[in-house]
Amino acid sequence: MATIAVHEFITLDGVFGEPTWTFEYGFDPKMGETLAAITGQSSTILLGRKTYEMFAPSWRDRTVEQDPGAPFFNETEKFVVGGQPLGEEWANTTALGAYDPALIRRLKQERDGVIYISGSGQLVRALLAEGLVDELHLFIYPVALGEGERFWGEGSGPIRLALKAQDVYDNGVVHQAFSPA
């Protein structure tokens, strides 16, 4: 049975959306090591439709010379949750249709290793509410934006998590890894 591991780039005030605000902090190589440890165990990628539509054109033509993560994103089996047809083509991708927690449970049962999710806030919030996330990796940037889509949305209810690990990188970003409490 697979586990679900999520990674999010997030601000101190919970904004995550399109993380262009991360650029000024650079990408600490140790962050890459942490992400590689997560993706290295992953056999499947699960994305929400909006994140898929951002990732597909960004990754599908990227080579390993341009980014060491390119083979993972391009060669790994991908599933997309969303009620609308996919507008972008990307190899090894299957549309799952509208969110259905029973379908995600079945996907976990049928797979081994880790099912990796990046971004996909609406999907991740639903999975957290259903108790389907096994690891939540937050990369917290030392900035509060004051506006933007919040990862922890209003009315999401309490979600109890246990801190399993944390790292502080030279660029000021803090990684916190959580599991269900």
LOLOVO-746449 format. One line per 4 residues: their letters; for each residue x, y, z of C-alpha. Coordinates in pm, 1 decimal, padded with zeros to 6 digits. Example, Ala and Ser with C-alpha at 12.3 -4.5 7.8 and 13.67 -1.06 7.14 Angstrom:
residues 2
AS> 01230.0:-00450.0:00780.0  01367.0:-00106.0:00714.0
end
This chain:
residues 181
MATI> 00000.0:00000.0:00000.0  00128.4:00346.3:-00092.0  00152.7:00649.8:00130.2  00076.6:01006.6:00024.8
AVHE> 00351.5:01267.1:00074.6  00276.7:01634.1:00006.1  00522.0:01919.8:-00034.6  00420.3:02285.1:-00024.5
FITL> 00609.3:02613.6:-00046.4  00431.1:02845.4:00196.9  00475.0:03188.6:00357.5  00461.9:03266.3:00728.1
DGVF> 00102.2:03383.1:00684.6  -00000.2:03068.2:00496.7  00000.1:03194.5:00136.7  00103.4:02928.4:-00111.8
GEPT> -00054.4:02979.1:-00458.8  00190.0:03046.9:-00740.8  00514.4:03074.1:-00543.9  00694.3:03342.0:-00746.5
WTFE> 00772.6:03504.0:-00409.4  01021.2:03218.9:-00349.4  01259.5:03343.5:-00620.8  01430.2:03610.3:-00409.6
YGFD> 01540.9:03341.9:-00160.7  01708.7:03121.5:-00417.5  01702.0:02744.8:-00394.6  01932.4:02609.5:-00124.8
PKMG> 02094.8:02283.9:-00243.3  01994.7:02119.0:00084.5  01629.8:02190.2:-00004.6  01693.3:01997.2:-00324.1
ETLA> 01831.6:01708.1:-00118.6  01517.8:01706.5:00097.7  01288.7:01711.5:-00205.9  01497.5:01442.1:-00377.1
AITG> 01455.0:01221.6:-00069.8  01077.0:01261.1:-00096.7  01053.7:01212.9:-00473.2  01313.2:00934.5:-00469.6
QSST> 01066.3:00712.6:-00285.0  00778.2:00810.9:-00513.6  00631.6:00587.9:-00780.9  00330.7:00805.1:-00861.6
ILLG> 00246.9:01175.4:-00883.3  -00099.7:01303.3:-00790.8  -00195.0:01658.4:-00884.8  -00494.5:01885.5:-00883.2
RKTY> -00599.8:02016.6:-01223.5  -00472.9:02375.1:-01168.7  -00128.6:02257.0:-01060.1  -00119.9:02010.7:-01349.6
EMFA> -00191.6:02293.1:-01593.5  00101.3:02490.5:-01448.5  00338.5:02190.6:-01431.9  00272.9:02029.4:-01771.6
PSWR> 00407.1:02312.8:-01990.7  00688.7:02382.5:-01743.7  00817.3:02025.0:-01714.3  00721.3:01822.4:-02023.5
DRTV> 01004.9:01950.7:-02245.3  01261.3:02003.0:-01969.4  01569.6:01781.4:-01977.4  01789.9:01644.3:-01700.5
EQDP> 02059.6:01891.5:-01812.3  01819.2:02177.6:-01742.4  01690.4:02036.4:-01414.8  01781.6:01711.3:-01236.8
GAPF> 01413.1:01669.4:-01141.1  01298.1:01649.9:-01503.8  01311.7:01268.7:-01538.7  01103.6:01224.2:-01223.5
FNET> 00830.8:01461.7:-01338.5  00827.8:01346.2:-01699.6  00866.1:00968.8:-01661.5  00664.3:00903.2:-01345.7
EKFV> 00301.8:00793.2:-01370.1  00075.0:01092.7:-01302.1  -00289.7:01114.0:-01197.4  -00487.7:01436.8:-01209.5
VGGQ> -00794.8:01515.4:-01001.6  -01034.1:01770.8:-01145.1  -01378.6:01795.2:-01290.7  -01273.1:01940.9:-01627.1
PLGE> -01083.2:01775.3:-01911.6  -00709.0:01834.0:-01914.0  -00602.7:02108.9:-02150.1  -00234.1:02016.8:-02162.4
EWAN> -00075.2:01693.1:-02283.8  00195.3:01536.8:-02067.4  00332.9:01183.4:-02092.9  00216.2:00916.3:-01847.9
TTAL> -00086.7:01116.4:-01730.9  -00434.8:00987.7:-01645.8  -00729.6:01213.9:-01561.3  -00928.2:01083.8:-01263.3
GAYD> -01223.5:01321.4:-01291.3  -01382.7:01499.5:-00996.1  -01244.1:01447.8:-00646.5  -01360.5:01122.6:-00490.4
PALI> -01195.6:01011.1:-00163.5  -01287.7:00647.7:-00233.5  -01093.6:00665.8:-00559.9  -00788.7:00804.2:-00379.0
RRLK> -00811.8:00528.2:-00116.9  -00821.9:00271.7:-00397.6  -00521.6:00437.0:-00565.3  -00329.1:00408.1:-00236.1
QERD> -00427.6:00041.0:-00207.7  -00321.3:-00041.7:-00564.7  00019.6:00129.6:-00553.1  00343.4:00078.1:-00363.8
GVIY> 00588.9:00340.0:-00248.5  00494.9:00703.8:-00218.4  00231.9:00901.2:-00406.0  00383.1:01249.2:-00433.4
ISGS> 00183.7:01573.1:-00443.4  00320.6:01921.5:-00500.5  00100.7:02229.0:-00469.7  -00256.9:02126.7:-00549.9
GQLV> -00396.0:02311.4:-00247.6  -00764.7:02235.6:-00297.9  -00689.2:01865.6:-00343.3  -00450.6:01854.2:-00046.6
RALL> -00698.3:02027.1:00184.7  -00962.8:01768.0:00089.4  -00715.7:01482.6:00142.8  -00614.0:01621.0:00482.7
AEGL> -00979.0:01646.9:00586.5  -01028.6:01280.8:00486.2  -00715.5:01166.8:00671.1  -00549.1:01051.6:00348.1
VDEL> -00219.3:01244.5:00377.0  00060.6:01047.9:00542.8  00336.1:01312.5:00524.2  00304.3:01689.9:00491.2
HLFI> 00628.0:01872.9:00408.9  00601.5:02249.1:00449.2  00884.3:02467.1:00321.2  00812.9:02787.9:00512.1
YPVA> 00960.2:03106.3:00365.8  01045.9:03396.4:00599.7  00795.4:03638.0:00449.0  00435.7:03736.5:00520.7
LGEG> 00257.7:03859.3:00207.6  -00064.3:03976.5:00366.9  -00269.6:03863.5:00067.9  -00310.6:03565.1:-00158.5
ERFW> -00461.5:03219.4:-00142.8  -00409.2:03062.5:00197.9  -00318.3:02697.3:00234.9  -00521.1:02667.0:00555.2
GEGS> -00856.8:02789.8:00426.5  -01145.1:02923.9:00631.8  -01378.0:02656.5:00761.2  -01137.8:02369.6:00700.8
GPIR> -01182.2:02249.9:01057.5  -00908.2:02134.5:01289.3  -00640.2:01909.0:01145.8  -00408.1:01757.9:01403.4
LALK> -00052.1:01689.4:01295.3  00264.0:01567.7:01465.8  00601.0:01724.7:01385.3  00840.1:01450.0:01269.3
AQDV> 01141.0:01647.3:01145.8  01260.2:01997.5:01071.1  01548.3:02163.0:00892.5  01664.3:02522.4:00859.1
YDNG> 01836.3:02613.9:00533.3  02095.9:02884.7:00471.8  01843.7:03089.9:00268.6  01616.4:03123.1:00575.2
VVHQ> 01358.4:02864.8:00467.8  01240.6:02620.9:00733.1  01128.2:02270.5:00637.4  00883.8:02101.3:00872.8
AFSP> 00768.0:01744.1:00812.9  00439.3:01637.7:00971.3  00237.9:01317.9:00993.0  -00115.3:01266.5:01124.5
A> -00131.3:01304.8:01503.2
end
